Amino acid sequence: MLALLQDIYDEVEPMLGMGKVADYIPALSTVNPRQFGISICDTNGQITSIGDASVPFSIQSISKVFNLVLAINHYGETMWERVGCEPSGLPFNSLVQLEYENGIPRNPFINAGALVVSDMVQSRFASPYIAMRDFVRRLSCNGDIMVNKVVAESEYEHRSRNAAMAYLMKAYGNFENEVEDVLRNYFHNCALEMSCEDLARSTSFLANAGFSTCANEQVLTPYQTKQVNALLATSGMYDEAGSFAFKVGLPGKSGVGGGIVAVVPGRFSICVFSPALNSVGNSQLGVAALTSLSERINWSIY
């Protein structure tokens, strides 16, 4: 496995410097773009890593996966009455469909959908972001994972568009809690800092029929795991989901902090990290690395 990662790293590493770090969140704009790491976690919990795989970074929208899992655990199938399972075809922060579709977001991975899921979780936990932090600590076997409060506050200060989505959904009766409370917890989740190794471990249950070897816990049922992986495959990569399915063929979720997690069901989970993003907000080197991986192992789910 290390030889495979070395080949991918050597192929992609010359691209370092391409792309641009996220600057619409001021606290992320100063991140060093010349970082690149890969970690693979197999279904036995064995980790193989290369490059900057132990460097913590802001997981941003990857947190939507864990938030969704918390909601599924508490609501089961009833949660899909409030959020859909269709690709949106529009930017991740668009308000357009909410107006046409009566405040029901298309899926849990666009911002509107993630906010509704956060609202659900808010109704179940006294301190939702603490519940999330403890959840990823358990899944990753790393009790030191923390929220970067500077990043969380920076995102909250620039919350206007997310607040608009939440208030619009509240107007349609699809938002139960105080908008500002949900937004604070949502941004705390996005500002969790984890490494490639942490994320590969913590998403390994998606490759293992819902069972986390690290936490020794059945996180989701096999059927629920298939549902989450299907959503990742169709909606996990911003405006690049179709292209990613075409080139890589694996369920995946990206974040503007430069991380991408992907799943080879029955085999392993993988996380790649490089902060410089392409034009749609996905890690430039991350997408290239996962494309190279798919070509080398030929394990597309399609």
C-alpha positions in Angstrom: 0.0 0.0 0.0 2.9 2.4 0.8 4.3 1.8 -2.7 1.0 2.7 -4.2 0.8 5.9 -2.2 4.4 6.8 -3.1 3.6 6.4 -6.8 0.6 8.6 -6.5 2.5 11.2 -4.5 5.4 11.3 -6.9 2.9 11.7 -9.9 0.9 14.5 -8.3 3.4 16.4 -6.2 4.8 18.5 -9.1 1.4 20.2 -9.2 2.0 21.8 -5.8 1.4 25.5 -6.1 -1.5 25.2 -8.5 -4.9 26.4 -7.3 -5.9 28.9 -4.7 -6.6 28.6 -0.9 -10.1 29.6 0.2 -10.2 33.3 0.9 -13.9 33.9 1.5 -13.2 32.7 5.0 -10.5 35.1 6.2 -9.0 32.7 8.8 -8.3 30.1 6.0 -6.7 32.6 3.6 -3.3 32.4 5.4 -3.0 28.6 5.2 0.2 27.4 3.5 -0.9 26.1 0.1 2.2 23.9 -0.4 1.0 21.0 1.7 0.1 17.5 0.5 -0.7 14.4 2.4 -2.6 11.1 1.8 -3.8 8.4 4.3 -5.5 5.1 3.7 -7.3 3.2 6.4 -8.3 -0.4 5.6 -11.2 -2.2 7.2 -9.0 -3.7 9.9 -8.0 -0.2 11.0 -4.5 -0.3 9.5 -3.2 3.2 8.5 -0.8 3.9 5.6 0.3 7.5 5.1 2.6 9.7 3.1 3.5 13.4 3.1 1.7 15.8 5.4 -0.8 13.2 6.5 -0.5 14.0 10.2 -1.0 17.8 9.8 -4.4 19.0 11.3 -6.5 21.2 9.0 -10.0 22.7 9.0 -12.3 19.9 7.8 -15.1 22.4 6.8 -17.8 20.6 4.8 -16.4 17.1 5.5 -18.1 17.7 8.9 -21.5 17.4 7.1 -20.9 13.6 6.8 -20.5 13.2 10.6 -23.4 15.6 11.3 -25.6 13.5 8.9 -24.6 10.3 10.7 -25.6 11.8 14.1 -29.0 12.8 12.7 -29.6 9.4 11.1 -28.8 7.7 14.5 -31.5 9.8 16.2 -34.2 10.2 13.5 -33.8 7.2 11.2 -35.9 7.3 8.0 -38.1 10.2 9.3 -35.3 12.7 8.7 -35.8 12.4 4.9 -39.1 14.2 5.3 -37.1 17.4 5.9 -34.1 17.0 3.5 -33.9 15.3 0.1 -31.5 12.9 -1.5 -31.2 14.4 -5.0 -28.2 16.3 -6.5 -28.9 20.0 -6.6 -27.2 21.0 -9.9 -26.6 24.4 -8.3 -23.8 25.9 -6.2 -23.5 24.5 -2.7 -24.6 27.9 -1.1 -27.5 28.6 -3.5 -30.9 29.8 -2.2 -32.7 29.4 -5.5 -34.1 25.8 -5.0 -35.3 26.5 -1.5 -37.8 29.1 -2.8 -39.1 26.7 -5.5 -39.2 23.7 -3.3 -40.9 25.1 -0.2 -37.9 25.1 2.1 -36.9 21.5 1.6 -33.2 21.3 0.6 -32.2 18.9 -2.1 -29.6 16.9 -0.1 -27.7 17.0 3.2 -24.4 18.1 1.6 -25.4 21.5 0.2 -25.3 24.2 2.9 -29.1 24.5 3.2 -29.3 20.7 3.7 -26.5 20.7 6.2 -28.2 23.5 8.2 -31.4 21.5 8.4 -29.5 18.5 9.6 -27.7 20.7 12.2 -31.2 21.9 13.3 -32.2 18.3 13.8 -29.1 17.6 15.8 -29.6 20.8 17.8 -33.0 19.4 19.0 -31.3 16.3 20.3 -28.2 17.6 22.1 -27.7 20.3 24.8 -24.3 21.0 23.3 -24.3 19.8 19.7 -20.8 20.8 18.8 -19.4 19.1 21.8 -21.4 15.9 20.8 -19.8 16.2 17.3 -16.3 16.8 18.7 -16.6 13.7 21.0 -18.1 11.7 18.1 -15.1 12.3 15.8 -12.7 11.8 18.6 -14.2 8.4 19.2 -14.2 7.4 15.5 -10.6 8.6 14.9 -9.1 7.3 18.2 -7.8 10.7 18.8 -8.9 12.4 22.0 -7.0 15.6 21.1 -9.2 16.8 18.2 -10.3 20.4 18.8 -12.3 23.2 17.2 -10.3 26.1 15.9 -12.3 28.9 17.6 -10.6 31.6 15.4 -11.9 29.9 12.2 -15.4 29.3 13.8 -15.7 32.9 14.7 -14.4 34.1 11.3 -17.1 32.0 9.6 -19.8 33.3 12.0 -18.9 36.9 11.2 -19.4 36.1 7.5 -22.7 34.1 8.1 -25.1 36.3 6.1 -25.8 33.9 3.2 -26.2 30.8 5.5 -28.4 32.8 7.8 -30.6 33.8 4.8 -31.0 30.1 4.0 -31.9 29.2 7.5 -34.4 32.0 7.9 -36.0 31.1 4.6 -36.4 27.5 5.7 -37.8 28.7 9.0 -40.4 30.7 7.1 -41.4 27.5 5.4 -41.6 25.7 8.8 -38.6 23.5 8.2 -36.4 24.9 11.0 -37.2 24.4 14.6 -34.4 26.1 16.7 -33.0 29.6 16.9 -31.1 30.3 13.7 -28.1 32.0 15.4 -27.7 29.0 17.8 -27.7 26.5 15.0 -25.3 28.6 13.0 -22.8 28.8 15.8 -22.8 25.0 16.2 -22.6 24.5 12.5 -19.5 26.7 12.2 -17.9 25.0 15.1 -18.3 21.7 13.3 -16.8 23.1 10.2 -13.8 24.4 12.2 -12.9 21.0 13.6 -9.2 20.4 12.9 -8.3 16.8 11.9 -5.5 15.3 9.9 -5.7 12.9 6.9 -5.0 10.0 9.4 -7.8 11.2 11.6 -10.3 11.5 8.8 -9.3 8.2 7.1 -9.9 6.4 10.4 -13.1 8.2 11.2 -14.7 7.5 7.8 -13.5 3.8 7.7 -17.0 2.6 8.8 -18.3 3.7 5.4 -16.0 1.1 3.8 -16.9 -1.5 6.4 -20.8 -1.9 6.3 -21.1 0.7 9.0 -18.7 -0.8 11.5 -15.9 1.3 13.0 -12.9 -1.0 13.9 -11.2 1.9 15.7 -14.2 2.7 17.9 -15.4 -1.0 18.0 -18.8 0.3 17.2 -21.6 -0.3 14.7 -22.0 3.4 13.6 -24.7 2.8 11.0 -26.5 -0.3 9.7 -25.3 -1.7 6.4 -28.4 -0.2 4.7 -27.8 3.2 6.2 -24.2 3.0 5.1 -25.2 2.4 1.5 -27.5 5.4 1.7 -24.8 7.7 2.9 -22.3 6.4 0.3 -24.9 6.9 -2.4 -25.4 10.5 -1.3 -21.6 11.0 -1.2 -21.4 9.6 -4.8 -24.1 11.9 -6.2 -23.7 15.1 -4.1 -20.4 15.1 -2.1 -18.2 17.1 -4.4 -19.8 20.6 -4.8 -20.3 21.3 -8.5 -17.8 18.6 -9.5 -19.8 15.5 -8.4 -20.5 14.3 -11.9 -17.0 14.8 -13.1 -15.6 13.1 -9.9 -17.9 10.1 -10.5 -16.8 10.0 -14.1 -13.0 10.2 -13.4 -12.7 8.6 -9.9 -15.9 6.6 -9.4 -15.9 6.6 -5.6 -18.2 8.1 -3.0 -16.4 11.3 -1.7 -16.8 14.4 0.3 -14.7 17.5 0.0 -14.2 20.6 2.1 -12.7 24.1 1.3 -10.0 23.5 3.9 -8.4 21.3 1.2 -9.4 17.8 2.4 -11.3 15.1 0.5 -12.4 11.8 1.9 -13.3 8.9 -0.4 -14.5 5.4 0.2 -13.7 2.1 -1.6 -16.6 -0.1 -0.1 -15.3 -3.3 1.5 -11.7 -2.2 1.2 -10.6 1.1 2.7 -11.3 4.8 3.2 -8.9 7.4 2.1 -8.2 11.1 2.9 -6.1 13.4 0.8 -5.2 17.0 1.8 -3.8 19.9 -0.1 -5.2 23.4 0.7 -5.0 25.0 -2.8 -8.4 24.6 -4.5 -9.6 24.3 -8.1 -12.3 26.6 -9.6 -15.2 24.8 -7.9 -13.7 24.6 -4.4 -12.2 21.2 -4.3 -8.5 20.4 -3.6 -6.6 20.6 -6.8 -4.0 18.0 -5.8 -6.7 16.0 -3.9 -8.8 15.4 -7.0 -5.7 14.6 -9.1 -4.5 12.1 -6.4 -7.8 10.3 -6.2 -8.0 10.2 -10.0 -4.6 8.6 -10.1 -5.6 6.1 -7.4 -8.7 5.1 -9.3 -6.8 4.5 -12.5 -4.2 2.4 -10.6 -6.5 0.2 -8.6 -9.4 0.1 -11.0 -12.0 -0.2 -8.2 -14.6 2.3 -9.3 -18.0 1.4 -7.8 -19.4 1.8 -11.3 
